[in-house]
Amino acid sequence: MYSLVLLNGGIGSRVAAGQPKQFIRVNGIPIIVYSLVAADAVAEIDEIVVNYPEGWREDVEKLVIDYAIKKPVTYVPAGATRHESVRNLLPHCKNEHIVLHETARPLISAGDIRRLIADPHDNVSYMLPIPFTVAPVDPAANKVTGSLDRDKLRNVQLPQKYRKADLAGAHEWAVREGVVFNEDGTLATEAGYDVYFLDGTDRNFKVTTPTDVRLAGFLLGGEDDDE
């Protein structure tokens, strides 16, 4: 069985909605609900561990009740950073394996989660090929410093799955090294754990700006139910 670790602690300042973006309604439904409903439909997930921004726990609890989420839910305060939030959420998971997701990616389906769980490797991330050229630069000098082969680069997505002990070990390594990551696939790799990837889709984007909110509404409103 798997625990769903659901990152939900951001405040969404770039959306400028006057509230954390996960509570913005897309087609009448708060963004956070899409991830909760998808996970609730996956039999292999038997608990949800979710964090919340300071002052918003009751709002999250109310949505869990209002949308009849059946899995047991544990609520954890958000850390000061995404990195800290993941580290703080892991000890609350009862299972040896976890699925890590973020509510800012509402276009995930139960089928996507099942496909991830079915992969034979313990540590797996959805990733997307990069269709444009990227280059390393020196930001202080506004200078291009080299080139990168985009065929060997991927846009990292969530959900991801991990053996809990591996991800916890990666976070312990980060504490020892005094480093902070904003994503866990690269963290686990740098810490010495094998991480594999599955091809993702461009539908699974992170809602960050008002334009993203409108695009999510269009795509969610027009999709067919795949369950």
HURA-V198147 format. One record per backbone hydrogen bond with DSSP energy under -0.5 kcal/mol. CO is the residue of the C=O (numbers start at 1). NH is the residue of the N-H. Records with the same first field share a line. If there is no record, write none. Layout:
CO: NH, NH
//
This chain:
1: 97
2: 46, 47
3: 5, 99
4: 6, 49
5: 7, 101
6: 51
7: 103
8: 53
12: 15, 16
20: 23
21: 24
22: 32
24: 31
25: 27
26: 29
29: 26
30: 33, 34
31: 34, 35
32: 36
33: 37
34: 38
35: 39
36: 40
37: 41
38: 41
39: 42
41: 43
42: 45
44: 2, 46
46: 72
47: 4
48: 50, 74
49: 6
50: 76
52: 78
53: 56
56: 60
57: 61
58: 62
59: 63
60: 64
61: 65
62: 66
63: 67
64: 69
65: 68
72: 48
74: 50
76: 52
81: 85
82: 86
83: 87
84: 88
85: 89
86: 90
87: 91
89: 92
90: 93
96: 164
97: 3
98: 162
99: 5, 101
100: 159, 160
101: 7
102: 105
104: 106, 207
105: 108
109: 113
110: 114
111: 115
112: 116
113: 117
114: 118
115: 119
116: 119
122: 124
123: 196
124: 161
125: 198
126: 157
127: 200
128: 155
129: 131
134: 148
136: 145, 146
137: 139
138: 141, 142, 143
143: 138
148: 150
149: 152
150: 130, 153
153: 130
154: 156
155: 128
159: 126
160: 100
161: 124
162: 98, 164
163: 166, 167
164: 168
165: 169
166: 170
167: 171
168: 172
169: 173
170: 174
171: 175
172: 176
173: 177
174: 178, 179
183: 187
184: 188
185: 189
186: 190
187: 191
188: 193
189: 192
196: 125
198: 127
201: 204
203: 205
205: 207
206: 208
209: 213
210: 214
211: 215
212: 216
213: 217
214: 218
215: 219
216: 220
217: 221
218: 222
219: 223
//
